[in-house]
C-alpha cells in the first residue's frame, strides 16, 4: 500500500509539473523574417 501511495504521489506531482510548464514555459520562437527565391520552370524571367 505504501508503494502505491508513493507512485500516486509521483504521478500527481508529475502532472502538476507538466501543467505548470505548459502555463509558464515560454517556448515561442523569436520572429525572424525569411524569404526565398523559388524558381518556377517555364514561368520566364522577363527576358
FIMI-653980 format. One record per residue: residue number from 1; x, y, z of N, C-alpha, C in turn. Coordinates in pm, 1 decimal, decimal comma, m for minus. Example, Ala and Ser with C-alpha at 12.3 -4.5 7.8 and 13.67 -1.06 7.14 Angstrom:
<atoms>
{1 {1319,0 m569,0 780,0} {1230,0 m450,0 780,0} {1320,0 m330,0 780,0}}
{2 {1285,0 m225,0 708,0} {1367,0 m106,0 714,0} {1290,0 3,0 787,0}}
</atoms>
This chain:
<atoms>
{1 {82,7 m119,8 0,0} {0,0 0,0 0,0} {86,7 125,7 0,0}}
{2 {200,2 117,6 69,2} {289,2 232,5 76,8} {349,8 264,4 m60,6}}
{3 {383,4 162,1 m139,0} {439,4 182,7 m272,9} {334,5 245,7 m364,6}}
{4 {210,3 203,3 m349,5} {102,5 259,8 m431,1} {87,0 409,2 m404,3}}
{5 {95,1 448,7 m277,4} {83,9 590,5 m241,6} {201,9 669,8 m298,8}}
{6 {319,9 610,4 m295,6} {438,5 678,9 m349,0} {425,4 698,4 m499,6}}
{7 {379,1 597,0 m570,7} {360,9 608,0 m715,7} {252,2 709,6 m747,7}}
{8 {144,7 707,0 m673,2} {37,1 802,9 m694,0} {86,2 945,7 m669,5}}
{9 {166,5 965,5 m567,6} {222,5 1097,8 m539,0} {312,3 1143,8 m654,2}}
{10 {394,0 1055,2 m706,6} {480,8 1091,0 m819,0} {399,7 1125,8 m943,4}}
{11 {292,8 1054,2 m967,8} {207,6 1083,4 m1083,2} {142,6 1220,4 m1067,2}}
{12 {91,9 1249,2 m948,7} {27,0 1378,1 m924,4} {128,4 1491,6 m937,0}}
{13 {247,3 1475,9 m880,8} {349,6 1579,4 m890,5} {396,3 1597,1 m1034,9}}
{14 {408,6 1488,5 m1108,0} {446,6 1497,9 m1248,6} {342,8 1570,6 m1330,9}}
{15 {216,8 1542,0 m1304,3} {109,2 1610,1 m1376,2} {108,0 1759,1 m1342,8}}
{16 {125,8 1791,7 m1215,5} {129,0 1932,3 m1174,5} {248,0 2003,9 m1238,3}}
{17 {360,1 1937,7 m1246,9} {476,8 1997,0 m1311,2} {453,8 2018,9 m1459,0}}
{18 {389,2 1925,4 m1524,8} {359,8 1938,9 m1667,4} {263,7 2054,8 m1692,9}}
{19 {162,0 2067,0 m1609,4} {66,6 2177,9 m1624,1} {136,9 2311,5 m1598,3}}
{20 {219,7 2317,2 m1496,7} {293,4 2440,4 m1468,5} {387,9 2477,5 m1581,4}}
{21 {453,4 2380,4 m1638,4} {544,1 2406,3 m1750,0} {467,4 2454,9 m1872,0}}
{22 {349,0 2399,6 m1894,2} {267,4 2442,0 m2008,8} {222,0 2586,3 m1992,9}}
{23 {192,1 2627,2 m1871,3} {145,4 2764,4 m1849,4} {260,3 2864,4 m1839,3}}
{24 {370,9 2824,5 m1781,4} {478,1 2918,9 m1752,9} {595,1 2909,6 m1850,3}}
{25 {608,4 2799,4 m1919,9} {719,5 2782,2 m2012,9} {700,0 2866,0 m2137,8}}
{26 {799,1 2948,4 m2169,6} {789,8 3034,4 m2287,4} {865,7 2967,5 m2400,7}}
{27 {796,7 2895,9 m2484,9} {859,8 2821,4 m2592,0} {836,5 2884,3 m2729,0}}
{28 {792,0 3009,8 m2732,9} {767,3 3072,5 m2861,3} {900,1 3113,3 m2924,5}}
{29 {920,1 3085,4 m3051,1} {1046,0 3122,4 m3116,0} {1050,7 3272,5 m3145,0}}
{30 {1169,4 3325,0 m3153,4} {1186,9 3465,3 m3188,6} {1147,0 3484,5 m3334,6}}
{31 {1063,3 3584,3 m3364,1} {1024,3 3607,1 m3502,8} {1142,7 3658,0 m3584,6}}
{32 {1159,2 3601,1 m3702,1} {1267,6 3642,3 m3791,4} {1214,1 3641,6 m3934,1}}
{33 {1244,0 3747,7 m4009,8} {1198,0 3749,4 m4148,9} {1269,5 3644,1 m4232,0}}
{34 {1193,7 3579,2 m4316,1} {1250,0 3476,2 m4402,4} {1196,8 3495,9 m4543,3}}
{35 {1285,6 3488,4 m4638,5} {1241,9 3496,3 m4778,0} {1333,6 3408,1 m4862,4}}
{36 {1274,9 3343,0 m4961,2} {1349,6 3257,0 m5052,1} {1298,4 3277,4 m5192,7}}
{37 {1389,5 3271,5 m5286,7} {1352,9 3279,1 m5427,1} {1331,0 3137,0 m5475,5}}
{38 {1211,8 3111,7 m5525,2} {1178,8 2977,8 m5573,9} {1164,0 2984,8 m5725,4}}
{39 {1255,8 2923,2 m5798,8} {1245,0 2925,6 m5945,1} {1127,9 2838,5 m5992,4}}
{40 {1050,5 2892,7 m6083,8} {938,4 2818,2 m6138,5} {970,3 2787,8 m6284,3}}
{41 {984,7 2661,3 m6318,8} {1018,6 2626,8 m6456,8} {909,4 2670,6 m6554,2}}
{42 {951,3 2733,6 m6663,1} {857,4 2773,1 m6766,8} {785,2 2903,0 m6739,2}}
{43 {812,4 2969,5 m6629,3} {743,7 3093,7 m6597,7} {807,7 3212,2 m6669,1}}
{44 {932,0 3198,5 m6709,7} {1002,6 3309,4 m6773,4} {1044,4 3411,4 m6671,2}}
{45 {1156,3 3477,2 m6697,4} {1204,2 3576,0 m6601,2} {1199,6 3717,3 m6657,8}}
{46 {1120,0 3739,1 m6760,2} {1103,7 3872,4 m6814,6} {1203,4 3908,5 m6921,7}}
{47 {1291,8 3817,6 m6962,4} {1390,4 3846,8 m7066,4} {1341,4 3805,3 m7200,4}}
</atoms>
